[in-house]
Amino acid sequence: MFAQSSPSVRILLPERTRLLQGQMVDLVLEVRNAASVSGLKVTAGGEDLTSKFSAPVKAELDCDATSDFVLRADLQSFNTAGAVKLEVSLTTDQGTVSDARDITVYEFSIPSGRRRNVVLFIGDAMGTAYRDAARLVSRAIVDDSGKSSFRDGFFDNLLEMDKMPVSGMSMTYGTDSIVPDSANTGASWVSGNKTFLNAINVFADGTDCKWRFNGQQNAANLPFMTDNPRVENLWQYLKRRYGYRTGIVSTAAVTDATPAVQGSYVPFRQMRLEVAKQFVNNPMLGGRPAFDVILGGGADPFMAGGRTDGRNLVGELQSMGYRYVTTASELKGVNFGQPTIGLFKSGTPRPASNGIATATDANMDVAYDKLKMQRPASEPNANLGAFTDQPMLDLMTEKAIEVLSSSFAQVPFILMVEAASIDKQSHPNSGRGHDLGHD
């Protein structure tokens, strides 16, 4: 879509790029329709960044027959707050070309005595209609005397979220879509930047045509799926710069989009094998683990049998000092200190035929089913299989906070907690499975 007859250079950053001081981002330049490239000059706010860029590398951009190049300066950051103009110029065989981006760098620092814990609760898919339904069901209760707690248009007691001092809404459009998904909306809240449908903390590039628009999301195209420019998310930023402990809790598979945005950088949310690998070897943390606590479903991409590379990621984490739990009973015994991974549901671990995902995305079962409550005939029966001892979301949250907050040095933490069943049960329109009171 970028092809043109004369040479050009493009900086692969959105028009409105927003970064915190020191937040890392890949700076990637794409040069099109040029037989040769020389004389690169890159400045940011007057500072010369030219030496940080690689030599030009031949590339196949836009799936056409033109001669193209890519130049990269990965994991760069800007430490001066304010408006930064990134400017690039270079010489091609047909003359000089240039491009520029205005980047807003926001001042951000946390003195050691003011580092607060952060817990982000996500009710996946819970828009205002679900919130209204939850309020009506849980707060319009008739007591034993026949008195209703919802009278004359008023509730005796509102939802706890209704009582919060601040409320707001955001526009969640993606760079390429009006209706987004959990991946690019999640990327927006963790990185501060918009991206495209199904993308996690990366921007579009000229090799996306190899896989993104033709249904060819597979291992053969991995080189074109792992080259998109990355932007650091808040979990790695706070861990890297301020020593925060980090965690995720979800009733979905932990490599699903919402938990994945806190710890990975991929252009396609179903790259579950790559997401799990980055949880263990995170690119923003020099190959260290992304999280101190991981609790949820989806064990398959962490097991040797579920992976094309045969790595036992759970075992690798255990060798780094992590404890591993697989049931609610085991989780109840977890206490302070040791980093923890808990995976409470799996399928039969094996890679998917595309070589980038697992054959099964094993989300945890909903509370309604874990409590062995009878579903109506219009909904599927529960099938817990061998996983009859799965923890509730409140227990996972409690234990995550215990582990993350246990430090003699009072190390702060940031934790994401996702009630994923709202979304998972909305797709088949299974009302009982929403079970907002538990999951």
C-alpha positions in Angstrom: 0.0 0.0 0.0 3.1 2.3 0.2 4.4 1.5 -3.3 5.2 4.5 -5.5 7.4 5.2 -8.6 10.0 7.6 -7.0 12.1 6.8 -3.9 10.8 7.6 -0.5 11.7 7.0 3.2 9.1 6.4 5.9 9.5 6.5 9.7 7.4 3.7 11.1 5.8 5.6 13.9 2.1 6.7 14.2 1.3 10.3 13.4 0.6 10.8 17.2 3.4 8.9 18.9 3.3 9.4 22.7 6.1 8.1 25.0 7.1 8.4 28.6 10.5 9.6 29.5 12.8 6.7 28.9 10.1 4.4 27.3 11.7 2.3 24.7 10.6 2.1 21.1 12.0 0.6 17.9 12.9 3.3 15.3 12.6 1.7 11.9 13.0 3.4 8.5 11.6 1.9 5.3 13.1 3.1 2.0 11.1 2.3 -1.1 12.0 2.2 -4.8 15.7 2.8 -4.4 18.6 0.9 -5.9 21.1 2.2 -3.3 21.0 4.1 0.0 23.7 6.3 1.6 24.3 9.4 3.6 21.8 8.7 6.4 21.2 11.5 8.9 18.8 11.1 11.8 18.2 13.7 14.5 15.7 13.9 17.4 15.3 17.3 18.9 18.6 18.3 17.5 20.4 15.2 18.9 22.2 13.1 16.3 21.0 9.5 16.3 22.6 8.4 13.1 25.1 6.1 14.6 22.4 4.1 16.4 21.0 2.8 13.1 22.0 -0.4 11.3 23.3 -0.4 7.8 20.6 -0.6 5.1 19.3 -4.1 4.6 17.5 -5.2 1.4 13.8 -5.9 2.1 10.7 -7.1 0.3 8.2 -4.4 1.1 4.6 -4.2 -0.1 4.9 -7.6 -1.9 5.9 -5.9 -5.2 9.0 -6.1 -7.4 10.6 -2.8 -6.4 14.0 -2.4 -4.7 13.6 -1.5 -1.0 15.7 -1.2 2.2 15.1 -1.2 6.0 17.3 0.5 8.6 16.7 -0.1 12.3 17.6 1.4 15.7 15.9 -0.9 18.1 15.0 -0.1 21.7 15.7 3.6 21.7 14.2 6.2 24.1 14.0 9.9 24.7 14.8 11.3 28.2 13.9 15.0 27.7 10.2 15.7 28.1 8.3 17.8 25.6 7.8 17.9 21.8 10.6 16.0 20.0 10.9 16.2 16.2 12.4 13.1 14.7 13.9 13.9 11.3 15.5 11.6 8.8 17.2 12.2 5.4 19.2 10.0 3.2 20.5 9.8 -0.4 19.2 7.3 -2.9 20.3 6.7 -6.5 17.7 9.2 -7.6 18.3 11.9 -5.0 17.7 12.9 -1.4 14.5 11.8 0.5 13.3 12.7 4.0 10.6 12.2 6.6 9.7 13.5 10.0 7.6 12.7 13.0 6.5 14.8 16.0 6.8 12.7 19.2 5.4 13.9 22.5 7.5 12.8 25.4 5.7 13.0 28.8 7.6 13.8 32.0 7.5 10.8 34.3 9.5 10.0 37.4 8.6 8.3 40.7 10.7 9.2 43.7 11.6 6.1 45.7 9.4 7.1 48.6 6.3 7.6 46.5 6.1 4.4 44.5 2.5 3.2 44.9 1.1 -0.2 44.1 -1.2 -0.4 41.0 -4.0 -2.9 40.4 -5.8 -2.7 37.1 -9.1 -4.6 37.0 -10.5 -5.4 33.6 -14.0 -6.8 33.0 -13.4 -7.9 29.4 -16.3 -6.8 27.2 -18.1 -5.3 30.1 -19.6 -2.2 28.6 -22.3 0.0 30.0 -25.0 -2.5 29.1 -23.4 -5.2 31.2 -22.8 -2.8 34.1 -26.5 -1.8 34.0 -27.5 -5.5 34.0 -25.2 -6.3 36.9 -26.7 -3.4 38.9 -30.3 -4.5 38.2 -29.6 -8.1 39.0 -27.5 -7.7 42.1 -29.0 -4.5 43.6 -32.7 -4.7 42.8 -33.3 -7.4 45.4 -36.5 -8.2 47.2 -35.9 -9.0 50.9 -37.8 -11.4 53.1 -40.4 -8.8 54.0 -41.1 -8.2 50.3 -39.4 -4.8 50.2 -37.5 -4.1 47.0 -34.1 -2.3 47.2 -34.9 -0.6 43.9 -37.8 1.9 44.3 -38.9 5.1 42.6 -35.9 5.0 40.3 -33.3 4.8 43.1 -31.2 1.9 44.5 -30.6 1.5 48.2 -27.1 0.3 47.4 -25.2 0.9 44.2 -22.4 -1.3 42.7 -19.0 -0.7 44.2 -17.8 0.6 40.8 -20.6 3.1 40.8 -19.3 4.5 44.1 -15.8 5.2 42.7 -14.9 9.0 42.9 -14.0 9.2 39.2 -15.6 7.7 36.2 -14.8 8.1 32.5 -15.0 6.7 29.0 -12.4 6.4 26.2 -12.5 6.1 22.4 -11.1 2.7 21.6 -10.7 3.0 17.8 -7.7 1.3 16.2 -5.4 2.7 13.6 -7.1 0.6 10.9 -10.5 -0.1 12.4 -13.5 1.5 14.1 -14.3 -1.7 15.9 -11.2 -2.9 17.7 -10.3 -6.1 19.6 -8.8 -6.9 23.0 -5.2 -6.8 21.5 -5.0 -3.3 20.1 -7.2 -1.8 22.8 -5.0 -3.4 25.4 -1.9 -2.2 23.7 -3.3 1.4 23.9 -3.6 1.3 27.7 -0.3 -0.4 28.3 1.9 1.5 25.8 0.0 4.8 25.3 -0.1 4.3 21.6 -2.7 3.2 19.0 -2.1 0.2 16.8 -3.8 -2.1 14.4 -6.4 -4.9 14.8 -5.0 -8.0 16.5 -1.6 -6.3 17.3 0.1 -6.3 20.7 2.5 -3.4 21.3 3.8 -3.2 17.7 3.2 -0.9 14.8 2.5 -1.8 11.1 5.3 -2.2 8.6 5.8 -2.9 4.9 6.2 -6.7 5.3 2.7 -7.1 6.7 1.4 -7.9 3.2 3.1 -11.3 3.5 0.7 -12.4 6.2 -1.8 -9.9 7.5 -4.2 -9.5 4.6 -4.1 -12.9 3.0 -4.7 -15.3 5.9 -1.2 -16.6 5.9 -0.5 -16.3 9.6 1.9 -19.3 10.0 5.4 -20.3 10.9 6.7 -19.9 7.4 6.0 -16.1 7.6 7.4 -15.7 11.2 10.3 -13.5 9.9 7.8 -11.0 8.6 5.6 -11.3 11.7 8.5 -10.6 14.2 10.0 -7.6 12.5 7.3 -5.0 13.4 8.5 -2.0 15.4 7.8 -2.5 19.1 6.9 0.0 21.9 7.5 -0.8 25.5 4.5 -1.4 27.8 4.0 0.0 31.3 4.7 -3.4 33.1 8.2 -3.7 31.6 8.8 0.0 31.9 8.1 0.1 35.6 10.0 -3.1 36.2 13.1 -2.0 34.2 13.3 1.6 35.5 11.8 1.5 39.0 12.2 -2.1 40.1 8.4 -2.8 40.2 7.2 -6.4 40.6 4.7 -7.3 38.0 1.8 -9.7 37.6 -1.2 -10.9 35.6 -4.3 -12.8 36.7 -6.9 -13.9 34.2 -9.7 -16.5 33.9 -8.8 -16.8 30.2 -5.7 -18.5 28.9 -2.8 -16.3 30.1 -1.5 -15.9 26.6 -4.9 -14.5 25.4 -4.9 -10.9 24.2 -5.8 -9.0 27.4 -3.1 -10.6 29.7 -0.7 -10.9 26.8 -0.5 -7.1 26.3 1.2 -6.7 29.6 4.2 -8.9 28.6 4.6 -9.4 24.9 5.2 -7.7 21.5 3.6 -9.5 18.5 1.6 -8.3 15.5 -1.0 -11.1 15.7 -2.6 -12.1 19.0 -2.8 -15.8 18.1 1.0 -16.1 18.2 0.6 -17.9 21.5 3.9 -19.7 21.4 5.8 -16.4 20.9 3.8 -14.7 23.6 4.6 -17.5 26.1 8.3 -17.3 25.2 8.4 -13.6 25.8 6.8 -14.1 29.2 9.9 -16.1 30.0 12.5 -14.2 28.0 11.2 -10.6 27.6 12.9 -8.4 25.0 12.5 -5.3 27.0 14.1 -6.8 30.1 17.2 -8.3 28.5 15.7 -11.8 28.3 14.5 -11.8 31.9 10.9 -12.9 32.8 8.2 -10.4 32.2 6.2 -11.2 35.4 6.7 -12.2 39.0 3.2 -13.7 39.1 1.2 -15.4 36.4 -2.2 -17.0 37.3 -4.8 -18.2 34.9 -5.6 -20.8 32.3 -3.9 -22.0 29.1 -0.9 -24.2 30.2 -0.4 -25.6 26.7 2.1 -23.1 25.2 4.3 -23.4 28.3 4.7 -27.2 27.9 7.2 -28.9 25.7 4.4 -30.9 24.0 2.6 -27.7 23.1 5.5 -26.0 21.4 7.3 -26.4 18.1 10.6 -25.7 19.7 10.1 -28.3 22.5 10.9 -25.9 25.3 9.5 -26.6 28.7 8.8 -23.0 29.8 7.3 -24.0 33.1 10.5 -25.9 33.9 12.6 -23.0 32.9 10.7 -20.7 35.2 11.1 -23.3 38.0 14.8 -23.3 37.4 14.8 -19.6 38.0 13.1 -20.0 41.4 9.4 -19.9 40.4 6.9 -22.2 42.1 4.3 -23.9 39.9 0.8 -24.6 41.0 -2.1 -26.3 39.1 -5.0 -26.4 41.5 -7.0 -24.2 43.8 -5.9 -26.4 46.7 -2.2 -25.8 45.9 -2.8 -22.1 45.4 -4.4 -21.7 48.8 -1.1 -23.0 50.2 0.9 -20.3 48.5 2.2 -17.5 50.7 4.7 -14.7 50.6 7.9 -14.3 48.7 8.6 -16.8 45.9 7.6 -15.8 42.3 4.7 -18.0 41.2 3.2 -19.4 38.0 -0.2 -21.0 38.3 -1.9 -22.6 35.2 -5.2 -24.2 36.1 -6.5 -25.5 32.7 -5.0 -27.1 29.6 -6.0 -29.1 26.6 -3.9 -31.9 25.1 -0.8 -29.8 24.6 0.2 -29.8 20.9 1.0 -27.0 18.4 -1.6 -25.8 16.0 -1.2 -26.7 12.3 0.0 -23.1 11.6 3.0 -23.6 13.9 2.5 -20.3 15.8 -0.4 -21.2 18.2 -1.5 -24.2 20.2 -4.2 -26.6 19.1 -6.3 -25.6 22.2 -6.8 -22.3 23.9 -7.7 -23.6 27.4 -9.6 -20.8 29.2 -10.6 -21.5 32.8 -14.2 -22.6 33.4 -16.6 -20.0 34.7 -17.6 -19.9 38.4 -21.2 -21.1 37.5 -19.7 -24.3 36.3 -17.0 -24.6 39.0 -19.8 -24.4 41.6 -21.6 -27.2 39.8 -24.7 -25.1 39.2 -27.3 -26.3 36.6 -27.3 -24.4 33.3 -30.5 -23.9 31.4 -31.2 -26.1 28.4 -30.2 -23.3 26.0 -26.6 -23.3 27.2 -23.9 -26.0 27.0 -23.3 -28.3 29.9 -20.2 -27.8 32.0 -17.2 -30.0 31.0 -14.4 -29.5 33.6 -12.8 -32.8 32.6 -9.8 -33.4 34.9 -9.8 -29.8 36.1 -12.3 -29.9 38.9 -10.2 -27.9 41.4 -9.9 -24.5 39.6 -9.6 -21.4 41.8 -12.0 -18.5 41.7 -10.9 -15.1 40.5 -11.0 -13.6 44.0 -8.6 -16.3 45.3 -6.2 -15.8 42.4 -6.2 -12.0 43.0 -5.7 -12.4 46.7 -2.7 -14.7 46.3 -1.2 -12.6 43.5 -1.3 -9.5 45.8 0.2 -11.5 48.7 3.2 -12.7 46.5 3.8 -9.3 44.9 3.6 -7.4 48.1 5.9 -9.7 50.2 9.2 -7.9 50.3 11.3 -6.7 53.2 12.4 -3.8 50.9 8.8 -2.8 50.3 9.1 -3.2 46.5 6.0 -1.8 44.8 4.0 -3.8 42.3 1.7 -3.5 39.3 -0.9 -6.1 38.7 -3.6 -6.7 36.0 -6.7 -8.7 36.9 -9.0 -9.8 34.1 -12.5 -11.2 34.5 -12.4 -12.8 31.1 -15.6 -14.9 31.3 -17.9 -11.9 30.6 -16.4 -11.8 27.1 -16.0 -15.5 26.6 -19.6 -16.2 27.5 -21.0 -13.2 25.5 -19.8 -14.7 22.2 -22.2 -17.8 22.5 -24.7 -15.6 24.3 -24.6 -17.8 27.4 -26.1 -15.7 30.2 -25.4 -18.0 33.1 -21.8 -18.2 32.3 -21.2 -14.4 32.7 -21.6 -14.9 36.4 -20.5 -11.4 37.2 -20.7 -12.0 40.9 -17.7 -14.4 40.8 -15.7 -14.2 37.6 
